[in-house]
Amino acid sequence: MQLFTAGSLLAANYGLCIVGLSLTTPEATNILMQLSSMLLLLAGIWVFDETFSQVQWVGSGVMFVGLAMFFENRIDDFVSLDENYILGVLLVTASAVSWAGYAK
């Protein structure tokens, strides 16, 4: 069962990332895939009750601020309802979530 789950999550990661990449820009895809590491980090805190130092919290905050600064330039794409771009962002985000699920 674990092998099937791992294979399914990796296949979902690859497929969602490729389709999402075709609908967004490579820059957006690259930045969004960084969410997978952050999601894995948060899963470690919630699932395994890991402790987090103040420096690690600051680093996480800096990363989220960086994501917000990156996507600030692309808010017009969301406001103008560019459906392809929004769908691409959602697919790449789902790809990052599936990778974090595989890695957990």
C-alpha positions as CSV (number, residue, x, y, z in Angstrom):
1,M,0.0,0.0,0.0
2,Q,2.9,2.4,0.8
3,L,4.5,1.7,-2.5
4,F,1.2,2.5,-4.4
5,T,0.7,5.7,-2.4
6,A,4.2,6.9,-2.9
7,G,4.0,6.1,-6.6
8,S,0.7,7.8,-7.0
9,L,1.9,11.0,-5.2
10,L,5.1,11.2,-7.3
11,A,3.1,10.7,-10.5
12,A,0.7,13.4,-9.4
13,N,3.6,15.7,-8.6
14,Y,5.1,15.2,-12.0
15,G,1.9,15.4,-14.0
16,L,0.5,18.4,-12.2
17,C,3.8,20.3,-12.4
18,I,4.1,19.7,-16.1
19,V,0.5,20.8,-16.9
20,G,0.8,23.8,-14.5
21,L,4.1,24.8,-16.1
22,S,2.4,25.0,-19.5
23,L,-0.2,27.4,-18.1
24,T,2.1,29.7,-16.1
25,T,5.6,31.0,-16.4
26,P,8.7,29.0,-15.5
27,E,9.5,31.6,-12.8
28,A,6.2,31.2,-11.1
29,T,6.5,27.4,-11.2
30,N,9.9,27.5,-9.7
31,I,8.9,29.8,-6.9
32,L,5.7,27.8,-6.1
33,M,7.5,24.5,-5.9
34,Q,9.4,26.0,-2.9
35,L,6.1,25.5,-1.1
36,S,6.7,21.8,-1.0
37,S,9.7,22.2,1.3
38,M,7.7,24.5,3.6
39,L,4.8,22.2,3.6
40,L,7.1,19.3,4.6
41,L,8.5,21.5,7.3
42,L,5.1,22.3,8.7
43,A,4.1,18.6,8.5
44,G,7.1,17.8,10.7
45,I,5.9,20.3,13.2
46,W,2.3,19.1,13.3
47,V,2.7,15.4,12.7
48,F,5.9,14.7,14.5
49,D,5.7,17.5,17.1
50,E,9.2,18.8,16.2
51,T,10.3,22.0,18.0
52,F,11.1,25.1,16.0
53,S,13.7,27.6,17.0
54,Q,13.2,31.4,16.7
55,V,15.7,31.5,13.8
56,Q,13.7,28.9,11.9
57,W,10.5,30.8,12.4
58,V,12.2,34.0,11.1
59,G,13.5,32.1,8.1
60,S,10.0,30.7,7.4
61,G,8.6,34.2,7.6
62,V,11.2,35.6,5.2
63,M,10.3,32.9,2.7
64,F,6.6,33.7,2.9
65,V,7.3,37.4,2.5
66,G,9.5,36.6,-0.5
67,L,6.6,34.6,-2.1
68,A,4.3,37.5,-1.4
69,M,6.7,40.0,-3.0
70,F,7.2,37.8,-6.0
71,F,3.5,37.4,-6.7
72,E,2.8,41.1,-6.0
73,N,3.8,41.8,-9.6
74,R,1.3,39.1,-10.8
75,I,-1.7,40.3,-8.9
76,D,-3.0,41.8,-12.1
77,D,-3.2,38.3,-13.6
78,F,-5.4,37.2,-10.8
79,V,-7.5,40.3,-10.8
80,S,-8.0,40.2,-14.6
81,L,-9.2,36.6,-14.1
82,D,-6.6,35.1,-16.5
83,E,-8.1,31.7,-16.0
84,N,-5.1,29.9,-17.5
85,Y,-2.6,31.5,-15.1
86,I,-4.8,30.9,-12.1
87,L,-5.3,27.3,-13.1
88,G,-1.6,26.9,-13.6
89,V,-0.8,28.3,-10.2
90,L,-3.4,26.0,-8.6
91,L,-2.0,22.9,-10.4
92,V,1.6,23.7,-9.4
93,T,0.5,24.3,-5.8
94,A,-1.3,20.9,-5.9
95,S,2.0,19.4,-7.2
96,A,3.9,20.9,-4.3
97,V,1.3,19.4,-1.9
98,S,1.6,16.0,-3.5
99,W,5.4,16.1,-3.2
100,A,5.2,17.0,0.5
101,G,2.7,14.1,1.0
102,Y,5.1,11.8,-0.7
103,A,8.1,13.0,1.3
104,K,6.2,12.8,4.6
